[in-house]
């Protein structure tokens, strides 16, 4: 059952700090990816490879943190083991 918007929903289970960190990692990874473009400025292949690898790691870590926070916040109301099951129908009498 859904709660009403004016009811107290709790603090979110401490997901605010990891979500902010995930957004920060996504922003830094995206910025690093746009600054390490080989078609705009030729550079040493090692430098470009390190820049792309670091930006990829930052982007993936940011996405994982954001996905965990979304799952924590939006999956709190679901009962474990009940996801995807259809509601039981009353027995015909």
N, CA, C and O atoms as a DFTB+ gen file, in Angstrom:
372 C
 N C O
     1  1       0.831      -1.158       0.000
     2  2       0.000       0.000       0.000
     3  2       0.888       1.238       0.000
     4  3       1.899       1.278       0.701
     5  1       0.528       2.212      -0.755
     6  2       1.321       3.425      -0.891
     7  2       1.004       4.401       0.242
     8  3      -0.144       4.535       0.665
     9  1       2.049       5.078       0.723
    10  2       1.838       6.091       1.754
    11  2       1.453       7.409       1.104
    12  3       1.773       7.653      -0.059
    13  1       0.784       8.232       1.836
    14  2       0.357       9.523       1.313
    15  2       1.527      10.499       1.338
    16  3       2.429      10.350       2.162
    17  1       1.531      11.496       0.450
    18  2       2.685      12.384       0.363
    19  2       2.945      13.195       1.617
    20  3       4.083      13.604       1.850
    21  1       1.931      13.442       2.431
    22  2       2.132      14.258       3.616
    23  2       2.524      13.439       4.832
    24  3       2.763      14.000       5.901
    25  1       2.593      12.127       4.691
    26  2       3.013      11.289       5.799
    27  2       4.534      11.269       5.900
    28  3       5.236      11.536       4.925
    29  1       5.023      10.955       7.068
    30  2       6.460      10.868       7.294
    31  2       6.999       9.601       6.632
    32  3       6.491       8.504       6.865
    33  1       8.021       9.762       5.816
    34  2       8.580       8.631       5.077
    35  2       9.892       8.127       5.654
    36  3      10.456       7.164       5.133
    37  1      10.380       8.732       6.686
    38  2      11.644       8.298       7.266
    39  2      12.810       9.033       6.636
    40  3      12.623       9.968       5.858
    41  1      14.001       8.606       6.975
    42  2      15.206       9.297       6.515
    43  2      15.794       8.694       5.253
    44  3      16.767       9.232       4.724
    45  1      15.253       7.619       4.758
    46  2      15.792       6.995       3.559
    47  2      16.854       5.955       3.861
    48  3      17.453       5.411       2.933
    49  1      17.101       5.665       5.103
    50  2      18.046       4.612       5.454
    51  2      19.496       4.990       5.258
    52  3      20.330       4.108       5.057
    53  1      19.826       6.258       5.308
    54  2      21.215       6.671       5.161
    55  2      21.730       6.576       3.747
    56  3      22.919       6.328       3.546
    57  1      20.883       6.763       2.765
    58  2      21.302       6.652       1.371
    59  2      21.694       7.991       0.769
    60  3      22.095       8.045      -0.394
    61  1      21.590       9.071       1.533
    62  2      21.873      10.388       0.963
    63  2      23.366      10.586       0.693
    64  3      23.737      11.103      -0.360
    65  1      24.205      10.191       1.612
    66  2      25.649      10.397       1.433
    67  2      26.199       9.527       0.302
    68  3      26.944      10.043      -0.531
    69  1      25.867       8.224       0.231
    70  2      26.353       7.441      -0.911
    71  2      25.789       7.936      -2.248
    72  3      26.472       7.865      -3.270
    73  1      24.559       8.432      -2.246
    74  2      23.992       8.953      -3.491
    75  2      24.734      10.210      -3.937
    76  3      25.008      10.382      -5.124
    77  1      25.058      11.079      -2.998
    78  2      25.823      12.281      -3.331
    79  2      27.218      11.912      -3.819
    80  3      27.728      12.524      -4.758
    81  1      27.832      10.927      -3.196
    82  2      29.146      10.471      -3.639
    83  2      29.064       9.859      -5.037
    84  3      29.953      10.073      -5.862
    85  1      27.999       9.099      -5.305
    86  2      27.820       8.522      -6.639
    87  2      27.646       9.587      -7.700
    88  3      28.208       9.475      -8.789
    89  1      26.867      10.629      -7.395
    90  2      26.717      11.734      -8.346
    91  2      28.036      12.456      -8.568
    92  3      28.347      12.853      -9.691
    93  1      28.808      12.629      -7.512
    94  2      30.113      13.273      -7.633
    95  2      31.052      12.437      -8.503
    96  3      31.757      12.981      -9.352
    97  1      31.064      11.132      -8.297
    98  2      31.908      10.256      -9.121
    99  2      31.481      10.286     -10.584
   100  3      32.324      10.272     -11.481
   101  1      30.166      10.326     -10.828
   102  2      29.690      10.424     -12.203
   103  2      30.124      11.738     -12.850
   104  3      30.524      11.761     -14.015
   105  1      30.045      12.822     -12.097
   106  2      30.438      14.126     -12.641
   107  2      31.931      14.175     -12.934
   108  3      32.336      14.642     -13.999
   109  1      32.752      13.701     -12.007
   110  2      34.203      13.725     -12.216
   111  2      34.599      12.776     -13.338
   112  3      35.461      13.107     -14.153
   113  1      33.984      11.607     -13.390
   114  2      34.290      10.668     -14.476
   115  2      33.892      11.209     -15.835
   116  3      34.625      11.038     -16.809
   117  1      32.742      11.860     -15.916
   118  2      32.323      12.467     -17.177
   119  2      33.226      13.611     -17.585
   120  3      33.553      13.762     -18.762
   121  1      33.635      14.422     -16.608
   122  2      34.548      15.526     -16.919
   123  2      35.881      14.979     -17.403
   124  3      36.442      15.489     -18.373
   125  1      36.396      13.948     -16.743
   126  2      37.674      13.364     -17.139
   127  2      37.574      12.732     -18.520
   128  3      38.517      12.798     -19.309
   129  1      36.438      12.123     -18.809
   130  2      36.252      11.517     -20.124
   131  2      36.236      12.572     -21.225
   132  3      36.773      12.340     -22.308
   133  1      35.633      13.718     -20.966
   134  2      35.593      14.766     -21.991
   135  2      36.933      15.476     -22.139
   136  3      37.204      16.043     -23.197
   137  1      37.772      15.462     -21.120
   138  2      39.083      16.100     -21.253
   139  2      40.113      15.168     -21.860
   140  3      41.168      15.638     -22.288
   141  1      39.860      13.878     -21.917
   142  2      40.820      12.906     -22.447
   143  2      40.410      12.434     -23.840
   144  3      40.504      11.246     -24.150
   145  1      39.956      13.367     -24.677
   146  2      39.551      12.999     -26.035
   147  2      40.744      13.087     -26.984
   148  3      41.308      14.169     -27.149
   149  1      41.142      11.986     -27.609
   150  2      42.332      12.018     -28.472
   151  2      42.100      12.744     -29.792
   152  3      43.073      13.162     -30.420
   153  1      40.866      12.914     -30.239
   154  2      40.626      13.558     -31.517
   155  2      40.744      15.085     -31.426
   156  3      40.855      15.745     -32.459
   157  1      40.722      15.658     -30.222
   158  2      40.870      17.099     -30.092
   159  2      42.303      17.509     -29.791
   160  3      42.743      18.575     -30.222
   161  1      43.017      16.700     -29.079
   162  2      44.406      17.018     -28.771
   163  2      45.214      15.727     -28.795
   164  3      44.962      14.823     -27.998
   165  1      46.156      15.637     -29.677
   166  2      46.965      14.423     -29.703
   167  2      47.831      14.341     -28.437
   168  3      48.390      15.339     -27.981
   169  1      47.921      13.180     -27.911
   170  2      48.714      12.981     -26.698
   171  2      49.370      11.614     -26.732
   172  3      49.189      10.839     -27.671
   173  1      50.121      11.341     -25.710
   174  2      50.787      10.054     -25.603
   175  2      49.738       8.974     -25.332
   176  3      48.834       9.185     -24.524
   177  1      49.847       7.833     -25.990
   178  2      48.851       6.770     -25.798
   179  2      48.728       6.299     -24.354
   180  3      47.639       5.914     -23.927
   181  1      49.814       6.322     -23.598
   182  2      49.753       5.910     -22.203
   183  2      48.904       6.889     -21.383
   184  3      48.102       6.479     -20.544
   185  1      49.092       8.178     -21.637
   186  2      48.308       9.190     -20.927
   187  2      46.835       9.076     -21.275
   188  3      45.976       9.151     -20.397
   189  1      46.545       8.894     -22.549
   190  2      45.148       8.747     -22.963
   191  2      44.524       7.485     -22.389
   192  3      43.372       7.504     -21.955
   193  1      45.265       6.402     -22.384
   194  2      44.761       5.151     -21.823
   195  2      44.490       5.256     -20.332
   196  3      43.484       4.745     -19.839
   197  1      45.389       5.920     -19.617
   198  2      45.169       6.106     -18.177
   199  2      43.973       7.010     -17.915
   200  3      43.192       6.750     -17.000
   201  1      43.820       8.067     -18.705
   202  2      42.678       8.966     -18.530
   203  2      41.358       8.274     -18.804
   204  3      40.395       8.441     -18.056
   205  1      41.313       7.496     -19.876
   206  2      40.075       6.783     -20.206
   207  2      39.785       5.694     -19.177
   208  3      38.629       5.474     -18.815
   209  1      40.817       5.019     -18.710
   210  2      40.606       3.969     -17.699
   211  2      40.110       4.571     -16.389
   212  3      39.183       4.045     -15.773
   213  1      40.722       5.664     -15.966
   214  2      40.292       6.304     -14.719
   215  2      38.864       6.816     -14.839
   216  3      38.073       6.667     -13.907
   217  1      38.527       7.414     -15.969
   218  2      37.155       7.915     -16.128
   219  2      36.162       6.758     -16.177
   220  3      35.063       6.872     -15.633
   221  1      36.520       5.665     -16.808
   222  2      35.640       4.493     -16.838
   223  2      35.406       3.916     -15.457
   224  3      34.279       3.556     -15.117
   225  1      36.460       3.825     -14.654
   226  2      36.323       3.320     -13.291
   227  2      35.436       4.246     -12.462
   228  3      34.576       3.779     -11.715
   229  1      35.645       5.561     -12.591
   230  2      34.826       6.516     -11.842
   231  2      33.362       6.433     -12.262
   232  3      32.473       6.470     -11.412
   233  1      33.106       6.320     -13.556
   234  2      31.729       6.230     -14.038
   235  2      31.044       4.953     -13.557
   236  3      29.887       4.988     -13.138
   237  1      31.747       3.841     -13.615
   238  2      31.158       2.572     -13.173
   239  2      30.907       2.585     -11.668
   240  3      29.855       2.133     -11.215
   241  1      31.859       3.096     -10.888
   242  2      31.655       3.174      -9.432
   243  2      30.490       4.100      -9.087
   244  3      29.707       3.809      -8.183
   245  1      30.378       5.217      -9.811
   246  2      29.255       6.124      -9.578
   247  2      27.927       5.488      -9.911
   248  3      26.952       5.661      -9.180
   249  1      27.879       4.748     -11.013
   250  2      26.635       4.066     -11.380
   251  2      26.255       2.986     -10.374
   252  3      25.078       2.815     -10.054
   253  1      27.240       2.267      -9.883
   254  2      26.958       1.218      -8.891
   255  2      26.431       1.842      -7.599
   256  3      25.471       1.339      -7.016
   257  1      27.052       2.931      -7.150
   258  2      26.569       3.596      -5.936
   259  2      25.157       4.128      -6.120
   260  3      24.320       3.984      -5.228
   261  1      24.884       4.739      -7.259
   262  2      23.549       5.277      -7.502
   263  2      22.519       4.158      -7.573
   264  3      21.418       4.302      -7.040
   265  1      22.854       3.052      -8.219
   266  2      21.918       1.930      -8.317
   267  2      21.625       1.337      -6.939
   268  3      20.480       0.991      -6.648
   269  1      22.651       1.217      -6.088
   270  2      22.423       0.692      -4.740
   271  2      21.552       1.625      -3.914
   272  3      20.716       1.171      -3.133
   273  1      21.747       2.927      -4.085
   274  2      20.939       3.884      -3.323
   275  2      19.492       3.873      -3.793
   276  3      18.571       3.930      -2.979
   277  1      19.291       3.800      -5.093
   278  2      17.923       3.740      -5.614
   279  2      17.240       2.468      -5.153
   280  3      16.067       2.493      -4.781
   281  1      17.958       1.359      -5.172
   282  2      17.384       0.106      -4.705
   283  2      17.075       0.166      -3.210
   284  3      16.069      -0.386      -2.762
   285  1      17.931       0.831      -2.437
   286  2      17.696       0.958      -0.997
   287  2      16.453       1.788      -0.722
   288  3      15.622       1.417       0.106
   289  1      16.327       2.910      -1.415
   290  2      15.215       3.822      -1.145
   291  2      13.901       3.272      -1.682
   292  3      12.890       3.304      -0.980
   293  1      13.895       2.774      -2.900
   294  2      12.643       2.349      -3.522
   295  2      12.288       0.899      -3.258
   296  3      11.153       0.494      -3.507
   297  1      13.209       0.121      -2.771
   298  2      12.922      -1.277      -2.487
   299  2      12.606      -1.534      -1.033
   300  3      12.444      -2.688      -0.637
   301  1      12.514      -0.484      -0.220
   302  2      12.298      -0.669       1.212
   303  2      10.885      -1.141       1.522
   304  3      10.685      -1.834       2.520
   305  1       9.897      -0.789       0.700
   306  2       8.517      -1.160       0.979
   307  2       8.191      -2.594       0.568
   308  3       7.237      -3.183       1.077
   309  1       8.966      -3.152      -0.335
   310  2       8.684      -4.504      -0.823
   311  2       9.103      -5.538       0.224
   312  3      10.130      -5.400       0.888
   313  1       8.280      -6.568       0.348
   314  2       8.615      -7.649       1.264
   315  2       9.616      -8.570       0.590
   316  3       9.505      -8.810      -0.613
   317  1      10.592      -9.097       1.326
   318  2      11.544     -10.010       0.707
   319  2      10.860     -11.295       0.251
   320  3      10.042     -11.862       0.975
   321  1      11.193     -11.741      -0.933
   322  2      10.616     -12.964      -1.460
   323  2       9.271     -12.777      -2.129
   324  3       8.711     -13.739      -2.655
   325  1       8.740     -11.575      -2.125
   326  2       7.431     -11.328      -2.703
   327  2       7.509     -10.581      -4.029
   328  3       6.480     -10.379      -4.673
   329  1       8.678     -10.171      -4.449
   330  2       8.794      -9.405      -5.683
   331  2       8.454     -10.283      -6.880
   332  3       9.005     -11.372      -7.035
   333  1       7.559      -9.813      -7.712
   334  2       7.196     -10.524      -8.927
   335  2       6.102     -11.551      -8.760
   336  3       5.619     -12.090      -9.756
   337  1       5.693     -11.842      -7.541
   338  2       4.630     -12.816      -7.333
   339  2       3.276     -12.152      -7.514
   340  3       3.092     -10.981      -7.181
   341  1       2.358     -12.895      -8.031
   342  2       0.997     -12.376      -8.172
   343  2       0.264     -12.569      -6.861
   344  3       0.521     -13.535      -6.144
   345  1      -0.652     -11.655      -6.535
   346  2      -1.382     -11.821      -5.273
   347  2      -2.251     -13.083      -5.303
   348  3      -2.797     -13.457      -6.340
   349  1      -2.361     -13.712      -4.163
   350  2      -3.130     -14.942      -4.066
   351  2      -4.631     -14.628      -4.167
   352  3      -5.122     -13.661      -3.583
   353  1      -5.340     -15.470      -4.924
   354  2      -6.788     -15.307      -5.030
   355  2      -7.454     -16.102      -3.925
   356  3      -6.955     -17.158      -3.535
   357  1      -8.569     -15.613      -3.417
   358  2      -9.271     -16.415      -2.410
   359  2      -9.798     -17.705      -3.018
   360  3     -10.145     -17.751      -4.198
   361  1      -9.854     -18.740      -2.211
   362  2     -10.331     -20.040      -2.702
   363  2     -11.817     -19.965      -3.020
   364  3     -12.597     -19.344      -2.298
   365  1     -12.185     -20.608      -4.111
   366  2     -13.615     -20.663      -4.483
   367  2     -14.334     -21.593      -3.519
   368  3     -13.856     -22.684      -3.208
   369  1     -15.487     -21.142      -3.057
   370  2     -16.243     -21.965      -2.108
   371  2     -17.564     -22.358      -2.673
   372  3     -18.336     -23.053      -2.012
